[in-house]
Amino acid sequence: MVMEELQGEPILLHALPTLLRLSESQHANLRADAAHYLGLCGTNAARPRLQELLDDEHPDVREIAADSLQEID
């Protein structure tokens, strides 16, 4: 099953702590993926970390964080 198919499902909330840790990776691709999946979780608990990622050094991470915040809204 593709993660996007689980968007907004409560089961994704179990992944939240892991995704938050991955969003702090030194690798931009992991931070970007984590930001995307945090948006799929659809929870306000992800909002603070996504807002921090808006200032990430990598433009892809910033863009995905912004898109993910819109998904939560």
DOZAVO-557780 format. One record per residue: residue number from 1; x, y, z of N, C-alpha, C, O, CB in turn. Coordinates in Angstrom, 3 decimals, decimal comma, always signed. Glycine has a CB too. Layout:
BEGIN
+-----+----------+----------+----------+----------+----------+----------+----------+----------+----------+----------+----------+----------+----------+----------+----------+
!  nr !     n_xx !     n_yy !     n_zz !    ca_xx !    ca_yy !    ca_zz !     c_xx !     c_yy !     c_zz !     o_xx !     o_yy !     o_zz !    cb_xx !    cb_yy !    cb_zz !
+-----+----------+----------+----------+----------+----------+----------+----------+----------+----------+----------+----------+----------+----------+----------+----------+
! NUM !        X !        Y !        Z !        X !        Y !        Z !        X !        Y !        Z !        X !        Y !        Z !        X !        Y !        Z !
...
+-----+----------+----------+----------+----------+----------+----------+----------+----------+----------+----------+----------+----------+----------+----------+----------+
END
This chain:
BEGIN
+-----+----------+----------+----------+----------+----------+----------+----------+----------+----------+----------+----------+----------+----------+----------+----------+
!  nr !     n_xx !     n_yy !     n_zz !    ca_xx !    ca_yy !    ca_zz !     c_xx !     c_yy !     c_zz !     o_xx !     o_yy !     o_zz !    cb_xx !    cb_yy !    cb_zz !
+-----+----------+----------+----------+----------+----------+----------+----------+----------+----------+----------+----------+----------+----------+----------+----------+
!   1 !   +0,845 !   -1,179 !   +0,000 !   +0,000 !   +0,000 !   +0,000 !   +0,889 !   +1,239 !   +0,000 !   +1,912 !   +1,268 !   +0,683 !   -0,961 !   +0,000 !   +1,221 !
!   2 !   +0,516 !   +2,232 !   -0,739 !   +1,252 !   +3,481 !   -0,840 !   +0,851 !   +4,378 !   +0,331 !   -0,321 !   +4,453 !   +0,701 !   +0,982 !   +4,184 !   -2,208 !
!   3 !   +1,839 !   +5,051 !   +0,900 !   +1,578 !   +5,913 !   +2,060 !   +0,490 !   +6,949 !   +1,782 !   -0,320 !   +7,246 !   +2,661 !   +2,859 !   +6,622 !   +2,480 !
!   4 !   +0,466 !   +7,490 !   +0,588 !   -0,527 !   +8,512 !   +0,261 !   -1,950 !   +7,992 !   +0,405 !   -2,871 !   +8,765 !   +0,668 !   -0,309 !   +9,019 !   -1,151 !
!   5 !   -2,133 !   +6,692 !   +0,236 !   -3,467 !   +6,111 !   +0,395 !   -3,919 !   +6,123 !   +1,857 !   -5,106 !   +5,971 !   +2,147 !   -3,485 !   +4,681 !   -0,142 !
!   6 !   -2,977 !   +6,302 !   +2,762 !   -3,298 !   +6,327 !   +4,191 !   -3,467 !   +7,753 !   +4,727 !   -3,631 !   +7,948 !   +5,931 !   -2,210 !   +5,612 !   +4,976 !
!   7 !   -3,428 !   +8,731 !   +3,846 !   -3,505 !  +10,118 !   +4,290 !   -4,692 !  +10,345 !   +5,214 !   -5,831 !  +10,002 !   +4,897 !   -3,596 !  +11,050 !   +3,093 !
!   8 !   -4,390 !  +10,934 !   +6,368 !   -5,417 !  +11,261 !   +7,343 !   -5,889 !  +10,089 !   +8,192 !   -6,713 !  +10,273 !   +9,088 !   -6,572 !  +11,840 !   +6,647 !
!   9 !   -5,389 !   +8,904 !   +7,930 !   -5,798 !   +7,727 !   +8,706 !   -5,086 !   +7,717 !  +10,060 !   -3,905 !   +8,056 !  +10,135 !   -5,491 !   +6,420 !   +7,923 !
!  10 !   -5,779 !   +7,336 !  +11,118 !   -5,177 !   +7,312 !  +12,457 !   -3,917 !   +6,446 !  +12,561 !   -3,053 !   +6,715 !  +13,396 !   -6,191 !   +6,819 !  +13,447 !
!  11 !   -3,808 !   +5,436 !  +11,742 !   -2,643 !   +4,553 !  +11,824 !   -1,339 !   +5,316 !  +11,572 !   -0,294 !   +4,936 !  +12,099 !   -2,780 !   +3,406 !  +10,820 !
!  12 !   -1,388 !   +6,381 !  +10,775 !   -0,179 !   +7,164 !  +10,506 !   +0,335 !   +7,881 !  +11,747 !   +1,517 !   +8,218 !  +11,826 !   -0,449 !   +8,176 !   +9,412 !
!  13 !   -0,542 !   +8,113 !  +12,710 !   -0,115 !   +8,791 !  +13,932 !   +0,918 !   +7,971 !  +14,698 !   +1,713 !   +8,523 !  +15,459 !   -1,317 !   +9,074 !  +14,824 !
!  14 !   +0,906 !   +6,660 !  +14,499 !   +1,910 !   +5,811 !  +15,148 !   +3,311 !   +6,095 !  +14,611 !   +4,303 !   +5,859 !  +15,301 !   +1,565 !   +4,330 !  +14,948 !
!  15 !   +3,390 !   +6,591 !  +13,405 !   +4,680 !   +6,893 !  +12,777 !   +5,193 !   +8,286 !  +13,144 !   +6,332 !   +8,623 !  +12,820 !   +4,562 !   +6,776 !  +11,264 !
!  16 !   +4,386 !   +9,088 !  +13,804 !   +4,738 !  +10,474 !  +14,080 !   +6,083 !  +10,629 !  +14,793 !   +6,906 !  +11,420 !  +14,332 !   +3,660 !  +11,107 !  +14,905 !
!  17 !   +6,350 !   +9,920 !  +15,889 !   +7,650 !  +10,101 !  +16,551 !   +8,840 !   +9,776 !  +15,633 !   +9,853 !  +10,474 !  +15,659 !   +7,717 !   +9,224 !  +17,795 !
!  18 !   +8,715 !   +8,745 !  +14,845 !   +9,795 !   +8,375 !  +13,917 !   +9,958 !   +9,439 !  +12,835 !  +11,080 !   +9,807 !  +12,488 !   +9,512 !   +6,997 !  +13,270 !
!  19 !   +8,861 !   +9,922 !  +12,311 !   +8,934 !  +10,952 !  +11,278 !   +9,551 !  +12,238 !  +11,811 !  +10,317 !  +12,905 !  +11,116 !   +7,547 !  +11,236 !  +10,717 !
!  20 !   +9,214 !  +12,578 !  +13,041 !   +9,812 !  +13,774 !  +13,644 !  +11,323 !  +13,616 !  +13,775 !  +12,070 !  +14,560 !  +13,517 !   +9,189 !  +14,054 !  +15,024 !
!  21 !  +11,772 !  +12,441 !  +14,169 !  +13,221 !  +12,185 !  +14,249 !  +13,866 !  +12,255 !  +12,869 !  +14,927 !  +12,859 !  +12,709 !  +13,493 !  +10,806 !  +14,887 !
!  22 !  +13,238 !  +11,645 !  +11,884 !  +13,786 !  +11,669 !  +10,526 !  +13,840 !  +13,084 !   +9,954 !  +14,695 !  +13,390 !   +9,124 !  +12,957 !  +10,776 !   +9,612 !
!  23 !  +12,941 !  +13,929 !  +10,393 !  +12,923 !  +15,308 !   +9,893 !  +14,118 !  +16,108 !  +10,399 !  +14,339 !  +17,237 !   +9,961 !  +11,625 !  +16,001 !  +10,304 !
!  24 !  +14,884 !  +15,537 !  +11,311 !  +16,094 !  +16,187 !  +11,832 !  +17,367 !  +15,581 !  +11,246 !  +18,468 !  +15,890 !  +11,703 !  +16,132 !  +16,083 !  +13,354 !
!  25 !  +17,226 !  +14,732 !  +10,249 !  +18,365 !  +14,069 !   +9,626 !  +19,325 !  +15,084 !   +9,011 !  +18,926 !  +16,190 !   +8,647 !  +17,887 !  +13,083 !   +8,559 !
!  26 !  +20,582 !  +14,700 !   +8,900 !  +21,542 !  +15,555 !   +8,211 !  +21,373 !  +15,477 !   +6,694 !  +21,951 !  +16,281 !   +5,962 !  +22,967 !  +15,166 !   +8,598 !
!  27 !  +20,589 !  +14,520 !   +6,225 !  +20,369 !  +14,318 !   +4,795 !  +19,076 !  +15,002 !   +4,355 !  +17,999 !  +14,711 !   +4,874 !  +20,321 !  +12,811 !   +4,460 !
!  28 !  +19,198 !  +15,905 !   +3,401 !  +18,044 !  +16,683 !   +2,935 !  +16,937 !  +15,798 !   +2,384 !  +15,756 !  +16,084 !   +2,585 !  +18,478 !  +17,673 !   +1,872 !
!  29 !  +17,309 !  +14,718 !   +1,684 !  +16,266 !  +13,864 !   +1,114 !  +15,425 !  +13,198 !   +2,198 !  +14,224 !  +13,003 !   +2,011 !  +16,890 !  +12,801 !   +0,218 !
!  30 !  +16,034 !  +12,850 !   +3,321 !  +15,266 !  +12,267 !   +4,432 !  +14,384 !  +13,320 !   +5,096 !  +13,240 !  +13,040 !   +5,457 !  +16,214 !  +11,640 !   +5,476 !
!  31 !  +14,915 !  +14,530 !   +5,257 !  +14,096 !  +15,602 !   +5,840 !  +12,901 !  +15,906 !   +4,941 !  +11,793 !  +16,134 !   +5,425 !  +14,942 !  +16,882 !   +6,057 !
!  32 !  +13,133 !  +15,909 !   +3,632 !  +12,047 !  +16,189 !   +2,687 !  +10,984 !  +15,094 !   +2,734 !   +9,788 !  +15,383 !   +2,774 !  +12,600 !  +16,325 !   +1,259 !
!  33 !  +11,421 !  +13,846 !   +2,730 !  +10,458 !  +12,738 !   +2,810 !   +9,678 !  +12,789 !   +4,117 !   +8,463 !  +12,592 !   +4,128 !  +11,178 !  +11,383 !   +2,681 !
!  34 !  +10,371 !  +13,052 !   +5,208 !   +9,700 !  +13,133 !   +6,512 !   +8,679 !  +14,261 !   +6,510 !   +7,578 !  +14,100 !   +7,038 !  +10,728 !  +13,346 !   +7,646 !
!  35 !   +9,030 !  +15,398 !   +5,924 !   +8,094 !  +16,524 !   +5,858 !   +6,836 !  +16,127 !   +5,074 !   +5,718 !  +16,468 !   +5,463 !   +8,771 !  +17,757 !   +5,202 !
!  36 !   +7,030 !  +15,417 !   +3,990 !   +5,886 !  +14,962 !   +3,184 !   +4,981 !  +14,048 !   +4,004 !   +3,762 !  +14,217 !   +4,022 !   +6,373 !  +14,226 !   +1,914 !
!  37 !   +5,584 !  +13,089 !   +4,673 !   +4,792 !  +12,130 !   +5,450 !   +4,159 !  +12,773 !   +6,677 !   +3,079 !  +12,362 !   +7,101 !   +5,661 !  +10,959 !   +5,879 !
!  38 !   +4,815 !  +13,774 !   +7,250 !   +4,202 !  +14,501 !   +8,364 !   +2,918 !  +15,185 !   +7,894 !   +1,932 !  +15,236 !   +8,629 !   +5,190 !  +15,546 !   +8,950 !
!  39 !   +2,935 !  +15,698 !   +6,695 !   +1,719 !  +16,300 !   +6,140 !   +0,623 !  +15,283 !   +5,937 !   -0,553 !  +15,573 !   +6,152 !   +2,021 !  +16,980 !   +4,830 !
!  40 !   +1,011 !  +14,081 !   +5,519 !   +0,014 !  +13,022 !   +5,326 !   -0,649 !  +12,614 !   +6,635 !   -1,798 !  +12,172 !   +6,647 !   +0,661 !  +11,805 !   +4,680 !
!  41 !   +0,087 !  +12,767 !   +7,744 !   -0,486 !  +12,416 !   +9,051 !   -1,699 !  +13,281 !   +9,359 !   -2,624 !  +12,843 !  +10,042 !   +0,567 !  +12,570 !  +10,165 !
!  42 !   -1,693 !  +14,510 !   +8,853 !   -2,847 !  +15,383 !   +9,019 !   -3,107 !  +15,822 !  +10,440 !   -4,251 !  +16,104 !  +10,797 !   -4,042 !  +14,712 !   +8,507 !
!  43 !   -2,072 !  +15,887 !  +11,262 !   -2,249 !  +16,266 !  +12,655 !   -1,542 !  +17,578 !  +12,964 !   -0,463 !  +17,861 !  +12,444 !   -1,735 !  +15,167 !  +13,569 !
!  44 !   -2,165 !  +18,362 !  +13,811 !   -1,542 !  +19,612 !  +14,237 !   -0,267 !  +19,380 !  +15,034 !   +0,536 !  +20,299 !  +15,195 !   -2,515 !  +20,421 !  +15,062 !
!  45 !   -0,071 !  +18,169 !  +15,533 !   +1,152 !  +17,856 !  +16,281 !   +2,387 !  +17,966 !  +15,382 !   +3,495 !  +18,158 !  +15,882 !   +1,063 !  +16,440 !  +16,889 !
!  46 !   +2,211 !  +17,848 !  +14,083 !   +3,331 !  +17,963 !  +13,141 !   +3,611 !  +19,413 !  +12,762 !   +4,681 !  +19,727 !  +12,242 !   +3,045 !  +17,150 !  +11,882 !
!  47 !   +2,669 !  +20,277 !  +13,017 !   +2,773 !  +21,673 !  +12,584 !   +4,048 !  +22,377 !  +13,075 !   +4,724 !  +23,002 !  +12,258 !   +1,566 !  +22,436 !  +13,066 !
!  48 !   +4,410 !  +22,309 !  +14,361 !   +5,620 !  +23,031 !  +14,801 !   +6,888 !  +22,609 !  +14,050 !   +7,694 !  +23,458 !  +13,670 !   +5,829 !  +22,815 !  +16,289 !
!  49 !   +7,066 !  +21,314 !  +13,837 !   +8,267 !  +20,861 !  +13,133 !   +8,223 !  +21,279 !  +11,665 !   +9,246 !  +21,671 !  +11,104 !   +8,415 !  +19,331 !  +13,245 !
!  50 !   +7,074 !  +21,202 !  +11,050 !   +6,956 !  +21,639 !   +9,658 !   +7,241 !  +23,136 !   +9,531 !   +7,853 !  +23,569 !   +8,555 !   +5,555 !  +21,318 !   +9,112 !
!  51 !   +6,810 !  +23,909 !  +10,491 !   +7,095 !  +25,343 !  +10,457 !   +8,596 !  +25,599 !  +10,587 !   +9,128 !  +26,510 !   +9,953 !   +6,330 !  +26,071 !  +11,579 !
!  52 !   +9,275 !  +24,804 !  +11,402 !  +10,731 !  +24,920 !  +11,497 !  +11,388 !  +24,580 !  +10,161 !  +12,364 !  +25,217 !   +9,764 !  +11,275 !  +24,000 !  +12,606 !
!  53 !  +10,857 !  +23,585 !   +9,476 !  +11,436 !  +23,162 !   +8,198 !  +11,249 !  +24,196 !   +7,090 !  +11,890 !  +24,101 !   +6,043 !  +10,824 !  +21,850 !   +7,768 !
!  54 !  +10,387 !  +25,170 !   +7,307 !  +10,250 !  +26,261 !   +6,334 !  +11,541 !  +27,064 !   +6,220 !  +11,750 !  +27,770 !   +5,233 !   +9,092 !  +27,186 !   +6,728 !
!  55 !  +12,407 !  +26,958 !   +7,229 !  +13,692 !  +27,660 !   +7,244 !  +14,860 !  +26,721 !   +6,965 !  +16,012 !  +27,087 !   +7,202 !  +13,896 !  +28,349 !   +8,584 !
!  56 !  +14,588 !  +25,530 !   +6,471 !  +15,639 !  +24,562 !   +6,186 !  +16,605 !  +25,126 !   +5,141 !  +16,233 !  +25,971 !   +4,327 !  +15,030 !  +23,228 !   +5,698 !
!  57 !  +17,831 !  +24,653 !   +5,179 !  +18,843 !  +25,113 !   +4,222 !  +18,575 !  +24,642 !   +2,793 !  +19,055 !  +25,252 !   +1,838 !  +20,208 !  +24,638 !   +4,657 !
!  58 !  +17,818 !  +23,570 !   +2,647 !  +17,588 !  +22,993 !   +1,320 !  +16,226 !  +23,445 !   +0,785 !  +15,218 !  +23,328 !   +1,483 !  +17,664 !  +21,439 !   +1,375 !
!  59 !  +16,189 !  +23,961 !   -0,447 !  +14,917 !  +24,474 !   -0,988 !  +13,831 !  +23,417 !   -1,144 !  +12,650 !  +23,729 !   -0,990 !  +15,161 !  +25,109 !   -2,319 !
!  60 !  +14,200 !  +22,176 !   -1,445 !  +13,183 !  +21,125 !   -1,579 !  +12,491 !  +20,860 !   -0,249 !  +11,278 !  +20,653 !   -0,201 !  +13,814 !  +19,828 !   -2,107 !
!  61 !  +13,259 !  +20,867 !   +0,815 !  +12,682 !  +20,641 !   +2,147 !  +11,718 !  +21,771 !   +2,484 !  +10,618 !  +21,527 !   +2,981 !  +13,797 !  +20,538 !   +3,228 !
!  62 !  +12,130 !  +23,001 !   +2,213 !  +11,259 !  +24,155 !   +2,482 !   +9,955 !  +24,057 !   +1,692 !   +8,876 !  +24,303 !   +2,232 !  +11,985 !  +25,469 !   +2,136 !
!  63 !  +10,058 !  +23,700 !   +0,420 !   +8,867 !  +23,603 !   -0,424 !   +7,921 !  +22,506 !   +0,055 !   +6,709 !  +22,712 !   +0,123 !   +9,268 !  +23,342 !   -1,871 !
!  64 !   +8,468 !  +21,357 !   +0,384 !   +7,629 !  +20,246 !   +0,838 !   +7,013 !  +20,556 !   +2,191 !   +5,862 !  +20,198 !   +2,440 !   +8,443 !  +18,948 !   +0,914 !
!  65 !   +7,755 !  +21,215 !   +3,065 !   +7,201 !  +21,607 !   +4,369 !   +6,013 !  +22,553 !   +4,173 !   +4,992 !  +22,417 !   +4,847 !   +8,291 !  +22,285 !   +5,249 !
!  66 !   +6,145 !  +23,503 !   +3,257 !   +5,044 !  +24,437 !   +2,990 !   +3,830 !  +23,695 !   +2,437 !   +2,698 !  +23,954 !   +2,846 !   +5,492 !  +25,533 !   +2,001 !
!  67 !   +4,071 !  +22,772 !   +1,506 !   +2,961 !  +21,979 !   +0,949 !   +2,299 !  +21,138 !   +2,035 !   +1,075 !  +21,008 !   +2,063 !   +3,463 !  +21,066 !   -0,191 !
!  68 !   +3,099 !  +20,572 !   +2,921 !   +2,557 !  +19,727 !   +3,984 !   +1,726 !  +20,534 !   +4,975 !   +0,704 !  +20,057 !   +5,469 !   +3,686 !  +19,012 !   +4,715 !
!  69 !   +2,162 !  +21,744 !   +5,263 !   +1,365 !  +22,604 !   +6,143 !   +0,008 !  +22,893 !   +5,510 !   -1,001 !  +22,950 !   +6,212 !   +2,112 !  +23,926 !   +6,441 !
!  70 !   -0,026 !  +23,074 !   +4,204 !   -1,300 !  +23,291 !   +3,522 !   -2,185 !  +22,053 !   +3,604 !   -3,406 !  +22,166 !   +3,713 !   -1,064 !  +23,670 !   +2,059 !
!  71 !   -1,575 !  +20,878 !   +3,554 !   -2,333 !  +19,626 !   +3,674 !   -3,016 !  +19,535 !   +5,046 !   -4,143 !  +19,056 !   +5,162 !   -1,399 !  +18,406 !   +3,459 !
!  72 !   -2,315 !  +20,001 !   +6,069 !   -2,879 !  +19,951 !   +7,425 !   -4,033 !  +20,939 !   +7,557 !   -5,019 !  +20,665 !   +8,241 !   -1,789 !  +20,258 !   +8,483 !
!  73 !   -3,907 !  +22,078 !   +6,904 !   -4,972 !  +23,090 !   +6,956 !   -6,160 !  +22,561 !   +6,213 !   -7,183 !  +23,240 !   +6,121 !   -4,513 !  +24,448 !   +6,359 !
+-----+----------+----------+----------+----------+----------+----------+----------+----------+----------+----------+----------+----------+----------+----------+----------+
END
